[in-house]
Amino acid sequence: MQNWTLTELDSGERVISERLEHVRSVAVGYWIGAGSRDERPNQAGVTHFIEHLLFKGTERHSALEIAEIFDSLGGELNAATSREHTLVYARVPDHHLETAVEVMSDMVFSPALAELETEREVVLEEIAMYEDTPQELVHDLIAEAVFGDHPLGRPVIGTAEVISSIPRKEIARYHGQLYVPANIVVAAAGNVTHEQVVDLVTRGLERRGAVARGGANVRPPLVDAPAPQLRFQRKDTEQYHVCLGAPGISRSDRRRFAASLLDAILGGSASSRLFQEIREKRGMAYAVYSFVSQYTDTGQIGVYVGTREDNLADALAITAEQIADIAGGNLAPNELERAKENLKGRILLSMESTSTRMNRLGKTLIADSELLSLDRIVAEIDGVEAESVCALAAKLLDSAQLSAAGIGPSEERFVSAVARITPTLARAA
């Protein structure tokens, strides 16, 4: 049963909401169809930079005033940037929603782009912090290995070279091009009526009638991913941080439910194969897991492991063995059933959060995906057969499709370990 309501305003801005009468809060988010894949190389990181600058004041409020307003509401205000969208979101007591939307609308449409030089330094420090966190940095390396020169292969956070030099005029131009109503979804969930949300969003637009009326962002699709590649960055770390990855499936692909179950079985839970075989049985790693990312037209699937040099080759060999075992059709009925119950349980429990419900509405709509009811999602998960999971593992995680990325003391040791999984990729290093 549909429990959400959608309205498209004359400006092209879409408003979607879900009423939850049993709570006293509202989560609201402005979803902008602007992500790092929309940047040119000489703009790398501008989307994330703008996310920071939205908090540095508007035509009506200073940065300090924005912070003081939300503190006085007892609310939360934050933002995030991904490869395909930017999100500005808040969670406030229901009687403070009007104030929250008023300020957020100003932030999104009328940022002053003030304190530019100070915020440059903040973002440069964030990049430096990221460089010092190899277990995070290796995920950017595997994206580069999988997608090559395509924008999906660049880090969302950007590069120090661009952030330190990009002029205000270019930042304002990018903002003016993509932060337009037709490229924005406002999503809300909590103790609120749809009519109230629509009224507040409309008033926010009317206050600034000069907002550009450009169209929704249309991206050129990724037609073919490049051949698998290898990336390595030398650092004097105690562990090797390694990702194996390959192109995945899009968020509209019907196989996405099978992909989520494959993730749960391979490395997405405490009972998963990689966690049990590498960590619990052999003590080779503290952190080992699989991951899936889904975009408009493609996706990514992969595995991460952080392990000491003596365990590196064996940990990767075990990973390859488990992938091959699933791809070969060796999936026990209780293993699939446990993964299904795990996935359904996590989804249902997450729906007790107004923020999660808002995220589901906004992310689905900004990506122009089908918004499924919870009953439909549960039915789709229950309908996945073992053969579908095994076939997906064989197709997506075939050794010939795998790219590899690593951070550690010795590239030679890394390449030698990778050679046990995919000799062709190692020879090309």
VEXTI-99902 format. One line per field, with one value per residue (C-alpha): residue number from 1; chain; residue in one letter; x, z, y. Coordinates in Angstrom, 2 decimals, padded with zeros to 5 digits. Layout:
BEGIN
pos <- c(NUM ...) .
unit <- c(A ...) .
code <- c(a ...) .
X <- c(X ...) .
Z <- c(Z ...) .
Y <- c(Y ...) .
This chain:
BEGIN
pos <- c(1 2 3 4 5 6 7 8 9 10 11 12 13 14 15 16 17 18 19 20 21 22 23 24 25 26 27 28 29 30 31 32 33 34 35 36 37 38 39 40 41 42 43 44 45 46 47 48 49 50 51 52 53 54 55 56 57 58 59 60 61 62 63 64 65 66 67 68 69 70 71 72 73 74 75 76 77 78 79 80 81 82 83 84 85 86 87 88 89 90 91 92 93 94 95 96 97 98 99 100 101 102 103 104 105 106 107 108 109 110 111 112 113 114 115 116 117 118 119 120 121 122 123 124 125 126 127 128 129 130 131 132 133 134 135 136 137 138 139 140 141 142 143 144 145 146 147 148 149 150 151 152 153 154 155 156 157 158 159 160 161 162 163 164 165 166 167 168 169 170 171 172 173 174 175 176 177 178 179 180 181 182 183 184 185 186 187 188 189 190 191 192 193 194 195 196 197 198 199 200 201 202 203 204 205 206 207 208 209 210 211 212 213 214 215 216 217 218 219 220 221 222 223 224 225 226 227 228 229 230 231 232 233 234 235 236 237 238 239 240 241 242 243 244 245 246 247 248 249 250 251 252 253 254 255 256 257 258 259 260 261 262 263 264 265 266 267 268 269 270 271 272 273 274 275 276 277 278 279 280 281 282 283 284 285 286 287 288 289 290 291 292 293 294 295 296 297 298 299 300 301 302 303 304 305 306 307 308 309 310 311 312 313 314 315 316 317 318 319 320 321 322 323 324 325 326 327 328 329 330 331 332 333 334 335 336 337 338 339 340 341 342 343 344 345 346 347 348 349 350 351 352 353 354 355 356 357 358 359 360 361 362 363 364 365 366 367 368 369 370 371 372 373 374 375 376 377 378 379 380 381 382 383 384 385 386 387 388 389 390 391 392 393 394 395 396 397 398 399 400 401 402 403 404 405 406 407 408 409 410 411 412 413 414 415 416 417 418 419 420 421 422 423 424 425 426 427 428 429) .
unit <- c(A A A A A A A A A A A A A A A A A A A A A A A A A A A A A A A A A A A A A A A A A A A A A A A A A A A A A A A A A A A A A A A A A A A A A A A A A A A A A A A A A A A A A A A A A A A A A A A A A A A A A A A A A A A A A A A A A A A A A A A A A A A A A A A A A A A A A A A A A A A A A A A A A A A A A A A A A A A A A A A A A A A A A A A A A A A A A A A A A A A A A A A A A A A A A A A A A A A A A A A A A A A A A A A A A A A A A A A A A A A A A A A A A A A A A A A A A A A A A A A A A A A A A A A A A A A A A A A A A A A A A A A A A A A A A A A A A A A A A A A A A A A A A A A A A A A A A A A A A A A A A A A A A A A A A A A A A A A A A A A A A A A A A A A A A A A A A A A A A A A A A A A A A A A A A A A A A A A A A A A A A A A A A A A A A A A A A A A A A A A A A A A A A A A A A A A A A A A A A A A A A A A A A A A A A A A A A A A A A A A A A A A A A A A A A) .
code <- c(m q n w t l t e l d s g e r v i s e r l e h v r s v a v g y w i g a g s r d e r p n q a g v t h f i e h l l f k g t e r h s a l e i a e i f d s l g g e l n a a t s r e h t l v y a r v p d h h l e t a v e v m s d m v f s p a l a e l e t e r e v v l e e i a m y e d t p q e l v h d l i a e a v f g d h p l g r p v i g t a e v i s s i p r k e i a r y h g q l y v p a n i v v a a a g n v t h e q v v d l v t r g l e r r g a v a r g g a n v r p p l v d a p a p q l r f q r k d t e q y h v c l g a p g i s r s d r r r f a a s l l d a i l g g s a s s r l f q e i r e k r g m a y a v y s f v s q y t d t g q i g v y v g t r e d n l a d a l a i t a e q i a d i a g g n l a p n e l e r a k e n l k g r i l l s m e s t s t r m n r l g k t l i a d s e l l s l d r i v a e i d g v e a e s v c a l a a k l l d s a q l s a a g i g p s e e r f v s a v a r i t p t l a r a a) .
X <- c(000.00 001.30 001.83 003.59 002.40 004.18 003.63 005.52 005.50 005.25 008.97 009.75 010.78 009.32 008.03 007.44 006.40 005.27 003.20 004.05 001.59 003.24 006.39 006.99 009.75 010.22 013.20 013.47 016.04 016.85 018.18 020.12 020.98 024.63 027.45 031.12 030.37 029.00 032.37 035.02 038.60 039.40 036.38 037.19 035.72 033.63 030.36 031.71 033.21 029.81 028.27 030.63 029.93 026.16 026.74 028.82 025.91 023.11 021.65 019.64 021.65 025.30 027.07 026.85 023.13 022.45 024.24 022.45 019.02 019.30 020.82 017.84 015.49 017.13 017.55 020.23 021.50 023.99 024.85 026.51 027.88 028.01 028.89 025.37 023.71 024.11 021.89 021.17 019.08 017.70 015.72 013.70 010.72 007.57 006.57 009.89 009.61 008.72 011.90 014.03 012.68 012.98 016.68 017.45 015.80 018.03 021.10 020.31 019.24 020.98 024.34 026.60 029.64 031.33 034.45 035.78 039.46 038.88 036.69 039.28 041.65 039.03 038.48 042.23 042.56 039.75 041.60 044.81 042.92 041.51 045.00 046.02 043.17 044.20 041.15 039.03 041.46 041.72 038.05 038.86 041.72 039.46 036.92 039.71 040.83 037.29 036.13 039.41 039.19 035.39 034.17 032.91 036.57 037.42 037.17 034.08 036.17 038.19 041.85 044.02 045.14 041.61 040.32 043.29 042.83 039.24 037.91 034.71 033.29 033.55 031.99 029.06 028.60 028.44 025.98 023.78 023.70 022.71 020.99 017.75 014.22 013.80 016.95 015.86 013.65 012.43 011.60 010.07 008.98 007.45 004.55 003.67 001.04 001.95 000.08 002.22 005.46 004.32 003.28 006.61 008.65 006.55 006.98 010.72 010.74 008.51 010.90 013.51 011.61 014.85 015.96 016.94 014.37 016.80 015.96 016.90 020.48 020.86 024.07 025.66 025.49 028.53 028.36 031.25 033.51 037.25 039.30 040.26 043.17 045.51 046.29 048.76 049.88 052.91 052.58 054.47 051.46 051.33 048.67 048.00 044.62 043.25 040.11 039.07 036.28 034.35 031.49 028.15 024.53 022.38 019.82 016.98 018.23 015.86 018.90 019.64 017.89 020.06 023.10 022.16 021.82 025.16 026.72 025.18 026.36 029.87 030.92 028.07 027.39 029.00 027.94 029.11 031.70 034.60 034.07 033.96 036.76 039.26 038.59 036.85 038.51 042.01 042.42 043.89 042.05 040.11 038.15 036.98 033.75 032.08 030.29 027.92 027.24 024.50 024.32 021.88 023.44 026.00 027.36 030.30 030.79 033.84 035.63 037.88 040.42 043.02 045.71 049.41 051.97 052.31 048.58 048.04 048.37 046.39 043.58 043.16 043.32 040.55 038.49 038.87 037.98 034.76 033.72 034.37 032.44 029.34 029.71 029.91 026.45 027.44 024.92 023.17 019.42 019.85 022.59 020.30 017.40 019.54 020.67 017.07 015.94 018.96 018.27 014.52 015.12 017.61 015.25 012.24 014.15 015.60 012.10 011.56 013.74 012.21 015.61 015.79 012.28 013.12 016.31 014.41 011.92 014.44 017.14 014.70 013.03 016.20 017.49 014.20 013.88 010.72 009.54 008.49 006.31 007.89 005.63 006.87 010.51 010.01 008.30 011.16 013.73 011.74 011.47 015.23 016.42 019.84 020.56 020.17 022.65 025.21 024.80 025.35 028.52 029.79 029.06 030.19 033.04 034.72 038.49 038.89 036.59 038.34 040.36 042.59 043.76 046.10 047.90 050.92 054.71 055.58 054.00 055.91 054.26 050.86 051.21 052.45 049.36 047.04 048.71 047.21 043.75 044.13 047.57 046.72 046.07 049.25 051.35 050.04 051.29) .
Z <- c(000.00 -000.93 002.19 000.60 -001.47 -004.37 -005.88 -008.73 -008.47 -011.45 -011.03 -011.62 -008.01 -006.63 -003.09 -001.54 002.01 004.34 007.44 010.66 013.33 016.16 016.25 017.27 014.78 011.06 008.89 005.80 003.02 -000.07 -002.65 -005.47 -008.65 -008.50 -007.68 -008.38 -011.66 -012.98 -012.66 -015.29 -014.28 -013.58 -011.23 -009.23 -005.78 -006.49 -005.61 -002.20 -001.75 -002.40 000.19 002.74 001.54 001.95 005.71 005.48 005.25 002.93 001.80 005.05 007.63 008.60 009.22 012.98 012.76 010.89 013.61 016.37 014.79 014.58 018.05 019.37 017.63 019.30 015.79 013.61 010.37 008.07 004.45 002.30 -001.21 -003.30 -006.88 -008.10 -005.64 -002.82 000.24 002.79 005.58 009.01 011.75 014.01 016.39 014.26 015.48 014.21 010.63 009.19 010.51 009.34 005.79 005.58 006.48 004.39 001.35 001.75 002.08 -001.06 -003.36 -002.00 -000.47 000.02 -000.90 001.91 003.93 000.79 001.67 005.20 003.94 001.30 004.15 005.94 002.85 002.25 005.82 005.14 002.06 004.10 006.80 004.13 002.74 006.23 006.42 004.11 004.87 003.33 000.66 -000.90 -001.89 -004.09 -005.62 -006.50 -008.05 -010.22 -011.12 -012.07 -013.89 -015.14 -016.43 -016.16 -013.48 -011.42 -010.95 -009.25 -005.48 -004.31 -001.99 -004.92 -005.22 -003.37 -006.68 -007.69 -004.26 -003.62 -006.88 -008.19 -008.41 -006.83 -010.28 -011.31 -008.05 -008.49 -012.11 -011.14 -008.35 -010.64 -013.25 -011.01 -007.94 -009.79 -008.79 -011.59 -010.38 -006.73 -004.68 -001.21 000.89 004.37 006.80 010.24 011.97 009.10 006.38 002.72 002.25 004.93 003.27 -000.16 001.28 003.04 -000.02 -002.28 000.03 000.01 -003.78 -003.83 -001.52 -004.26 -007.52 -009.42 -008.93 -012.32 -013.90 -015.62 -016.29 -014.51 -014.86 -017.66 -017.53 -020.41 -019.50 -018.97 -022.06 -021.34 -018.32 -019.15 -018.87 -015.31 -013.87 -010.90 -008.57 -005.72 -003.38 -001.23 002.45 005.50 007.07 009.43 007.27 003.56 002.72 -000.36 -002.46 -005.27 -007.40 -010.64 -012.37 -010.79 -011.67 -011.70 -009.03 -011.46 -012.39 -011.21 -010.10 -007.37 -004.80 -005.75 -005.54 -001.99 -000.98 -002.61 -000.59 002.64 001.97 000.81 003.35 004.55 007.99 010.95 009.63 006.08 004.41 004.36 007.95 009.15 006.99 007.20 010.59 012.83 011.76 010.89 012.58 009.43 009.60 011.89 009.04 006.05 004.14 000.76 -000.63 -003.42 -004.88 -007.38 -009.69 -012.35 -015.16 -013.56 -010.20 -008.34 -006.36 -004.37 -001.30 001.26 003.57 005.85 006.84 007.70 005.07 006.16 005.65 002.49 -000.17 001.79 002.62 -001.05 -002.05 000.43 -000.94 -004.47 -003.30 -001.64 -004.68 -006.93 -004.60 -004.73 -008.48 -008.88 -007.38 -003.88 -001.86 000.98 001.41 005.02 003.93 001.47 003.91 006.63 004.22 003.24 006.84 007.64 004.74 005.42 009.13 008.58 006.17 008.45 011.54 009.68 008.80 012.44 011.75 010.20 008.67 006.95 005.57 004.28 002.70 000.96 -000.55 -001.63 -002.97 -005.01 -006.54 -007.35 -009.14 -011.04 -009.71 -008.86 -005.31 -004.03 -001.02 001.88 001.15 -002.45 -001.33 001.04 -001.75 -004.16 -001.61 -000.86 -004.59 -005.25 -005.96 -005.19 -008.89 -009.43 -006.67 -007.96 -011.56 -010.50 -008.62 -011.70 -013.96 -011.84 -009.82 -012.43 -011.92 -015.44 -014.48 -011.23 -010.69 -007.64 -005.48 -002.53 -000.03 001.87 002.13 -000.92 -004.37 -005.21 -002.36 -003.33 -006.99 -006.01 -003.87 -006.63 -009.07 -007.18 -008.11 -011.53 -013.14 -016.21 -014.13 -012.11 -015.28 -016.60 -013.52) .
Y <- c(000.00 003.46 005.57 008.52 011.50 013.21 016.65 018.31 022.09 024.45 025.13 021.46 020.87 017.65 017.26 013.84 013.07 010.30 010.97 009.14 010.22 008.26 010.45 014.07 014.81 015.41 014.53 016.70 016.69 018.71 016.24 017.90 016.00 017.06 014.67 014.17 012.37 015.68 017.40 017.94 017.04 020.71 020.83 017.69 018.20 021.32 019.53 018.57 022.05 023.65 021.33 022.89 026.42 026.03 026.28 029.46 031.87 032.98 036.30 036.39 034.42 034.29 030.98 031.59 032.39 029.13 027.17 029.08 028.61 024.84 024.63 026.60 024.16 021.19 019.84 018.29 019.82 018.14 017.42 014.77 014.46 011.30 010.48 011.28 013.65 016.16 016.05 018.78 017.33 018.08 016.40 018.68 018.59 018.77 022.26 023.68 022.42 025.84 027.44 024.51 024.56 028.35 028.26 025.17 026.73 029.79 027.58 025.59 028.40 031.51 030.61 033.60 031.47 033.37 032.55 030.92 030.91 029.62 026.80 025.90 025.19 023.10 020.93 020.63 019.37 016.90 015.64 015.30 013.39 011.09 010.47 009.37 006.84 003.98 001.81 004.60 005.78 002.32 002.54 005.52 003.56 000.63 003.01 004.40 000.88 -000.17 002.99 004.43 008.01 008.13 010.58 007.62 006.74 010.05 010.64 012.51 014.65 016.02 016.86 019.34 020.86 021.82 022.84 025.12 027.02 026.86 030.45 031.70 032.49 028.83 027.64 030.05 028.98 025.30 026.06 028.15 025.40 022.48 023.95 024.67 023.55 021.02 019.28 019.11 016.80 017.74 014.68 014.63 011.93 012.30 014.00 016.31 016.62 016.68 019.95 021.56 020.48 021.65 025.02 025.54 024.57 026.78 029.76 029.17 029.42 032.49 034.35 034.14 034.36 034.92 031.32 029.85 027.56 025.21 021.57 018.39 017.20 014.63 012.62 010.71 007.01 004.84 002.63 000.27 000.06 -000.07 -003.24 -004.29 -002.35 -002.45 000.46 000.60 003.38 002.87 003.79 002.61 000.93 -002.03 -003.67 -003.98 -002.49 -004.24 -004.06 -006.36 -004.89 -005.00 -003.16 -003.99 -003.34 -000.21 000.66 -000.06 -003.54 -006.27 -008.28 -005.74 -007.91 -010.88 -008.58 -007.54 -011.18 -012.04 -009.21 -010.54 -014.09 -013.20 -010.59 -008.40 -009.87 -011.62 -015.03 -014.30 -016.47 -014.02 -012.90 -016.50 -017.93 -015.07 -013.49 -016.00 -019.26 -018.02 -014.63 -013.12 -009.80 -007.54 -005.90 -007.92 -007.33 -007.11 -004.06 -003.04 000.41 001.13 004.13 005.29 003.29 000.98 -000.07 -001.53 -004.71 -005.64 -006.94 -005.22 -006.81 -005.26 -007.72 -008.02 -008.91 -012.55 -013.13 -011.10 -013.78 -016.36 -013.92 -013.03 -016.69 -017.54 -014.67 -016.03 -019.55 -018.37 -016.34 -019.35 -021.64 -019.44 -018.92 -022.69 -023.12 -024.22 -022.28 -024.09 -023.46 -022.34 -019.93 -018.18 -018.18 -016.65 -013.91 -013.18 -012.85 -010.69 -008.34 -008.10 -007.57 -004.76 -003.01 -003.30 -002.16 000.81 001.94 002.88 005.92 009.05 009.85 006.48 006.87 010.35 009.01 006.22 008.65 011.26 009.00 006.92 009.97 011.95 008.82 008.42 004.88 002.97 003.55 000.15 -000.53 -002.42 -005.38 -005.42 -005.23 -008.17 -010.15 -009.40 -010.61 -013.76 -014.47 -014.60 -018.13 -019.58 -020.00 -016.25 -015.41 -017.91 -016.74 -013.13 -014.07 -015.91 -012.95 -010.02 -011.52 -013.67 -013.37 -011.97 -009.06 -008.12 -004.98 -004.68 -001.78 -001.77 000.42 -000.86 -000.99 -003.12 -003.09 -006.27 -008.20 -006.82 -007.78 -011.23 -011.79 -010.54 -012.93 -015.88 -014.60 -013.02 -013.61 -011.52 -008.41 -008.93 -009.33 -006.04 -004.20) .
